[in-house]
C-alpha cells in the first residue's frame, strides 16, 4: 500500500525488515529497540543499526483532529468456520453510538454522517489503526485489518485494508489511495484476521480532513473495583432475593461435595460477546467460577458449567434450545441453578412475555428442579425489558438481578463509578469491565443467599401465570430426531445448509454450529413442498435468517391454509429464528407444508417446536 511501512519478521532472530514503499529503502529494527528509535528510523530511512548513525529526524507532522471508534478495546482472534482466526465488529447503524460512547462531544450530525461511505470520505482523511498483543510472545506478529463497506444489495463494497503490527505502532490508511465508489452505501464492519489464536488491544481513529475540528479526547479514570461506591452499585442490582430455597439447596450440595451444575441460557451477552477471551471472561463463566470458589468442595471440581448463549435470539428460540443445549449437556440429572438472560433480546417477542414465562417455568419445573435466576442486562441506550419481565420473577419468587438498576443511574453522575464507554464494548454488549460488573452482581446474590436464614418452603407453581405458560412443555423436532407420529417428506428441501449460526458453548473458546443437520431448499428451480404430519396443539417454526440475497421467502401452510410467510432477509444477518405458525385449542393431527415463494431462491428449515 502506498505510503505504508511493510515488514518481514524473522521468527528465529526477531529482526524485522521494513521498506517504505516509494523509495524502496530498507532498514532493520530489533524488538528490544525503543519505539521512538525505530519510528524515527522509519521517518528518515536511516540505518538504525549504527553504521552511519541515525539522521536528524524531520519535524513531526501535525496530528489531525481524530474521532475514535475503538479505544484500547480488547479483540480476540477466535477460530472461524473457514479455519481462520478472526474477529468481526459490526458497524451498520452503530457508528454514531460508538463515537458518542467514546467522544460524546462530537457533533451528532458529523457522527451520523460517518455511518455512510459518502460521509466517511467527506470528513475523514485517514484511518489510524494501532494494536498491541496481550501475550508477549505475539508482539512480533501482525494482523490484517479491513474496513468493509456495504452496497445496497450486498457486502461487496470498498474494502480498506492494512497490515497492522501487534506492537502498538499506528498504521495509517489514506482514503485518497482508494477511488470513491458511488455504489458504496454504509460502513458494514471492521474485520481483524490473526495468524493464530491470540488477543490484542486495538484503537481505531478517524483522522479528519482539513477544515473539520472536534474536541480532544478525554480519558476516564480507572474503575476502582474495591471502592465503597462500587460495592453500593453492585448491591443495587439485587431487585429481589425472592425464594432462596432452591439456591440454598444448590449451595449445600456443592459444599457437601455432590455434583452441582450451574447453567446459563440467553442471547449474545450470555454467549460472551464483548468479553475477551470469550471463554474465560464472559459473565457466565466468571460468575460460575465465583460460585465454584465460594461453595465447591476441595478443588471445586464437583461444580460444573453449562453455557447456552446465542446471539440475536429471544426466549422464543430459547424454549427450543433448552433441552438440547442445557439438559442434554448434563450427563445425569438436570441443572441445580439456571440463569436466564433475555431481557434485552425479547423486544420482538410476538407473545410479549408468554415465551419468557414459559421458559422460566420449563426450567424450574423440569429436570433437576433448579433454582432459576432472572438476569436483566442493559443496552447502552438504557433499554431493557425489566418492566415487562420483572413481574414473572415476583409471581414465582425467582431471584431477580438487574444491571439497569446497578449501572444506569450512576452513568449520569458527575463522577460515575464506571462510565458507559468503560462498561460497554459496543452499543449492546459489555466490555471485559462490564462482564466483571455482571459477575459481581450475581456473586452478590450468591453471597446474600449464603448468608440468609432458612429459606422456608419450595416455590408454589399453582399460582396463575402472569402472561401464560403455553409453551412450558414444548418439545422439539429436528432432522436428527426420530419421533413416533411425526412423518416428513422433504420434497425439494434435500440439501444441507453449512453456512450456519455459530456460538461458543460451555467452556469452549471455539464456536460450533447451530442446527448442522437441516433441510435446505437449494434454489435450483424445483418447488416440491416440504411436508410433515404432526400431532400437536401449538407449533413453532425454526428457520434460518440470512444476509445473502440468494435466500428468499417461504410460505408455511397448516392443513392447506397459509399461516405465515417467512422472509429470511427481514433481519439481514445469518442466524436462527423461531416464529409461531399455529395455535390451537386442542391437540390434533395436522399436515404442515413449507413452500418456497420463488423456487430460484434458497430457504433453510432448522426444525419445529410443538406442544401436545
PADREN-238032 format. One line per 2 residues: number of its first residue (from 0); for each residue x, y, z of C-alpha. Coordinates in steps of 0.1 Angstrom, whole numbers, m for minus. Layout:
N
NUM> X,Y,Z; ...
//
This chain:
612
0> 0,0,0; 15,34,m10
2> 29,53,19; 27,24,43
4> 56,6,60; 58,m31,51
6> 78,m56,71; 90,m92,72
8> 97,m107,106; 123,m133,112
10> 109,m158,136; 144,m171,146
12> 163,m139,154; 134,m115,160
14> 146,m89,135; 122,m72,112
16> 130,m56,78; 110,m26,68
18> 106,m9,34; 89,24,28
20> 72,18,m5; 81,45,m29
22> 118,48,m24; 125,11,m16
24> 150,18,11; 153,m9,38
26> 164,m7,74; 163,m32,103
28> 145,m30,136; 151,m51,167
30> 123,m59,191; 142,m45,220
32> 147,m11,204; 127,18,220
34> 97,27,199; 109,62,194
36> 141,49,177; 125,26,152
38> 98,51,144; 124,78,138
40> 142,53,116; 110,48,95
42> 107,86,91; 143,91,80
44> 150,58,63; 183,59,81
46> 203,28,92; 194,24,129
48> 220,m3,134; 247,22,139
50> 268,20,107; 262,56,98
52> 243,68,128; 207,80,127
54> 199,110,106; 183,140,122
56> 146,135,123; 122,157,104
58> 99,180,122; 69,159,134
60> 38,161,112; 10,179,130
62> m15,153,140; m50,158,127
64> m81,160,149; m94,125,154
66> m127,108,161; m123,74,178
68> m144,43,172; m123,19,193
70> m101,29,222; m79,1,237
72> m107,m24,231; m97,m60,236
74> m101,m81,204; m98,m118,201
76> m88,m140,171; m112,m169,176
78> m112,m198,151; m140,m194,125
80> m158,m219,103; m133,m214,75
82> m104,m222,98; m92,m186,101
84> m87,m168,134; m106,m135,133
86> m130,m111,149; m157,m90,132
88> m171,m58,147; m204,m49,130
90> m209,m12,122; m242,m9,104
92> m264,15,124; m238,16,152
94> m212,42,142; m229,72,159
96> m233,54,192; m197,40,191
98> m184,75,186; m207,90,211
100> m197,65,238; m160,75,235
102> m164,111,225; m198,124,235
104> m189,160,224; m185,151,187
106> m214,168,168; m242,144,163
108> m246,154,127; m210,145,120
110> m213,112,138; m244,103,119
112> m228,111,85; m198,90,93
114> m221,60,92; m223,65,55
116> m195,59,30; m201,93,15
118> m198,109,49; m167,89,56
120> m149,104,26; m164,139,34
122> m149,140,69; m120,115,70
124> m85,120,57; m70,87,70
126> m78,59,94; m53,52,121
128> m52,16,134; m30,5,164
130> m29,m28,181; m7,m45,207
132> m7,m82,215; m16,m90,251
134> 6,m121,250; 43,m111,249
136> 52,m139,225; 29,m124,199
138> 44,m89,199; 63,m97,166
140> 31,m108,149; 7,m87,128
142> m30,m88,119; m48,m80,87
144> m73,m51,92; m102,m43,70
146> m129,m17,70; m157,m31,49
148> m183,m10,31; m218,m23,21
150> m236,m17,m12; m273,m16,m14
152> m278,m53,m20; m246,m69,m8
154> m214,m65,11; m191,m63,m19
156> m183,m27,m14; m149,m10,m10
158> m126,m27,15; m99,m5,31
160> m70,m27,42; m38,m26,62
162> m14,m50,78; m11,m38,114
164> 19,m48,136; 9,m60,171
166> 34,m38,188; 13,m7,194
168> 26,13,164; m1,31,145
170> m7,22,108; m24,47,86
172> m48,40,58; m51,70,34
174> m86,73,19; m71,90,m11
176> m54,57,m20; m89,43,m27
178> m111,56,m55; m146,68,m44
180> m172,42,m52; m207,55,m59
182> m223,22,m51; m209,22,m15
184> m237,30,10; m228,24,47
186> m199,12,68; m206,m25,74
188> m178,m39,96; m143,m39,109
190> m125,m72,103; m94,m83,121
192> m77,m115,109; m49,m131,130
194> m22,m157,121; m33,m178,151
196> m54,m176,183; m45,m145,203
198> m59,m114,219; m48,m78,215
200> m59,m42,224; m69,m21,195
202> m75,16,189; m91,29,157
204> m92,67,149; m107,86,120
206> m83,115,113; m103,144,99
208> m99,163,67; m87,199,67
210> m114,223,79; m130,200,105
212> m124,201,142; m136,181,172
214> m129,184,209; m99,164,221
216> m104,130,236; m105,129,274
218> m98,97,292; m118,82,321
220> m103,74,355; m97,37,360
222> m126,18,377; m120,13,414
224> m135,m21,419; m127,m21,456
226> m144,13,464; m175,17,486
228> m192,33,456; m186,2,435
230> m200,m21,462; m231,1,466
232> m236,0,428; m234,m38,429
234> m259,m40,458; m285,m20,438
236> m286,m48,412; m305,m72,435
238> m341,m63,427; m353,m92,449
240> m338,m121,467; m370,m140,462
242> m375,m176,473; m340,m188,482
244> m350,m224,490; m335,m239,458
246> m305,m217,457; m295,m226,492
248> m301,m263,484; m276,m260,455
250> m251,m243,478; m254,m270,504
252> m250,m297,477; m218,m281,464
254> m203,m278,499; m211,m314,506
256> m191,m325,476; m221,m335,455
258> m222,m327,418; m238,m293,411
260> m243,m278,376; m247,m240,371
262> m263,m233,337; m269,m202,317
264> m292,m196,288; m296,m163,269
266> m285,m142,240; m252,m128,228
268> m243,m114,262; m245,m148,277
270> m226,m162,248; m199,m138,259
272> m200,m111,233; m176,m82,242
274> m156,m104,266; m120,m112,256
276> m111,m140,258; m147,m150,254
278> m143,m184,270; m130,m171,303
280> m140,m135,306; m178,m138,300
282> m200,m130,329; m214,m166,327
284> m180,m183,332; m168,m158,358
286> m199,m160,379; m199,m198,377
288> m162,m196,389; m173,m173,417
290> m200,m199,428; m174,m227,425
292> m148,m207,445; m173,m199,472
294> m191,m233,476; m172,m260,458
296> m157,m289,478; m120,m293,477
298> m107,m281,444; m143,m273,433
300> m143,m299,406; m178,m310,417
302> m193,m278,404; m199,m279,366
304> m207,m253,340; m231,m252,310
306> m234,m221,288; m261,m218,261
308> m259,m182,249; m267,m175,213
310> m265,m140,197; m296,m122,184
312> m321,m148,198; m350,m143,221
314> m367,m166,247; m389,m179,219
316> m359,m197,205; m345,m203,240
318> m375,m226,245; m365,m246,215
320> m328,m248,226; m332,m256,263
322> m334,m293,262; m306,m298,236
324> m282,m271,248; m288,m273,286
326> m304,m306,297; m285,m328,272
328> m252,m313,283; m256,m328,318
330> m248,m365,320; m270,m373,349
332> m300,m353,362; m306,m317,354
334> m290,m284,364; m291,m271,400
336> m291,m234,391; m302,m218,358
338> m296,m181,350; m319,m168,323
340> m308,m137,303; m333,m125,277
342> m342,m90,290; m326,m72,260
344> m335,m98,233; m372,m101,238
346> m383,m68,223; m396,m87,192
348> m413,m115,212; m446,m119,195
350> m462,m133,227; m450,m103,248
352> m440,m124,278; m456,m158,273
354> m425,m174,258; m403,m159,286
356> m426,m171,314; m429,m205,297
358> m391,m208,296; m387,m199,332
360> m413,m224,342; m399,m250,318
362> m365,m247,336; m378,m245,371
364> m403,m274,368; m380,m295,346
366> m352,m320,352; m332,m311,383
368> m358,m287,397; m332,m260,396
370> m331,m226,412; m340,m201,385
372> m324,m166,385; m337,m139,362
374> m309,m116,350; m317,m83,333
376> m288,m69,312; m290,m35,297
378> m281,m17,264; m260,15,260
380> m292,35,254; m305,22,288
382> m330,m2,272; m342,m34,287
384> m375,m52,293; m374,m52,330
386> m408,m36,334; m423,m64,314
388> m404,m93,328; m399,m85,364
390> m435,m95,373; m426,m131,363
392> m399,m131,390; m423,m116,415
394> m450,m141,408; m428,m172,414
396> m403,m157,438; m373,m161,414
398> m343,m140,424; m340,m110,401
400> m307,m93,393; m308,m61,372
402> m278,m44,356; m300,m15,347
404> m307,m9,384; m270,m11,391
406> m252,9,365; m276,31,346
408> m284,57,373; m247,62,381
410> m238,67,344; m252,102,347
412> m234,111,380; m208,138,378
414> m182,112,388; m196,78,379
416> m181,46,393; m179,32,358
418> m186,52,326; m206,39,296
420> m175,37,275; m158,16,302
422> m189,m7,307; m198,m12,271
424> m178,m29,243; m203,m16,217
426> m239,m4,217; m252,m37,231
428> m225,m58,248; m204,m53,279
430> m167,m49,278; m144,m71,300
432> m151,m45,327; m188,m48,320
434> m188,m85,322; m169,m82,355
436> m197,m59,368; m223,m86,358
438> m202,m112,375; m201,m93,407
440> m238,m86,407; m245,m124,405
442> m218,m131,431; m235,m106,454
444> m267,m128,451; m246,m159,458
446> m232,m141,489; m267,m130,501
448> m282,m164,496; m255,m180,517
450> m260,m155,545; m297,m158,545
452> m316,m177,573; m336,m208,565
454> m353,m202,532; m386,m220,541
456> m407,m238,515; m402,m245,478
458> m418,m225,451; m455,m227,446
460> m463,m232,409; m500,m234,413
462> m503,m196,411; m519,m181,380
464> m492,m172,354; m486,m135,347
466> m487,m139,309; m491,m176,303
468> m474,m210,303; m485,m221,268
470> m450,m234,258; m438,m248,292
472> m439,m284,279; m426,m276,244
474> m409,m304,225; m385,m300,196
476> m382,m320,163; m352,m316,140
478> m337,m336,112; m316,m357,136
480> m346,m368,156; m369,m398,151
482> m403,m392,168; m432,m416,167
484> m461,m399,150; m441,m374,130
486> m435,m381,93; m416,m359,69
488> m414,m358,31; m386,m333,23
490> m397,m325,m12; m372,m302,m28
492> m356,m294,7; m330,m321,1
494> m298,m301,7; m279,m293,39
496> m270,m257,47; m234,m254,60
498> m234,m215,64; m248,m215,99
500> m251,m195,131; m221,m203,153
502> m216,m199,191; m191,m207,217
504> m207,m231,241; m198,m240,277
506> m160,m235,282; m152,m237,245
508> m130,m209,230; m141,m221,195
510> m176,m217,180; m198,m246,169
512> m228,m245,145; m264,m244,154
514> m286,m270,137; m260,m285,115
516> m285,m311,104; m312,m293,85
518> m334,m292,54; m323,m268,27
520> m341,m258,m5; m311,m251,m28
522> m328,m226,m51; m325,m249,m81
524> m359,m242,m95; m376,m273,m80
526> m406,m264,m59; m418,m296,m43
528> m430,m286,m8; m416,m299,24
530> m445,m318,40; m448,m330,76
532> m476,m348,95; m476,m340,132
534> m499,m343,162; m498,m310,181
536> m516,m281,197; m491,m253,191
538> m464,m252,165; m433,m231,163
540> m412,m229,131; m374,m227,134
542> m356,m215,103; m325,m196,91
544> m324,m158,88; m298,m148,62
546> m279,m119,48; m274,m133,14
548> m296,m123,m15; m298,m159,m27
550> m323,m166,0; m360,m159,m4
552> m394,m161,12; m413,m193,21
554> m449,m199,30; m459,m221,59
556> m493,m239,54; m512,m258,81
558> m539,m280,67; m538,m262,34
560> m541,m227,47; m511,m202,47
562> m505,m192,83; m472,m174,78
564> m450,m160,50; m414,m160,63
566> m388,m136,49; m353,m148,59
568> m338,m114,48; m360,m93,71
570> m334,m92,98; m304,m92,74
572> m278,m114,90; m272,m151,94
574> m288,m165,125; m315,m188,139
576> m351,m176,143; m384,m191,156
578> m420,m180,149; m454,m193,158
580> m472,m208,128; m501,m225,146
582> m520,m222,179; m549,m245,186
584> m573,m250,215; m569,m288,213
586> m542,m311,201; m549,m327,167
588> m531,m342,137; m521,m316,111
590> m504,m315,77; m478,m288,76
592> m461,m276,44; m433,m252,36
594> m432,m239,1; m406,m215,m14
596> m422,m184,m29; m395,m183,m55
598> m381,m217,m65; m349,m200,m76
600> m342,m188,m41; m328,m208,m11
602> m346,m214,22; m334,m235,52
604> m356,m253,78; m339,m260,111
606> m368,m277,129; m400,m274,148
608> m412,m267,184; m446,m282,194
610> m469,m288,223; m493,m316,227
//
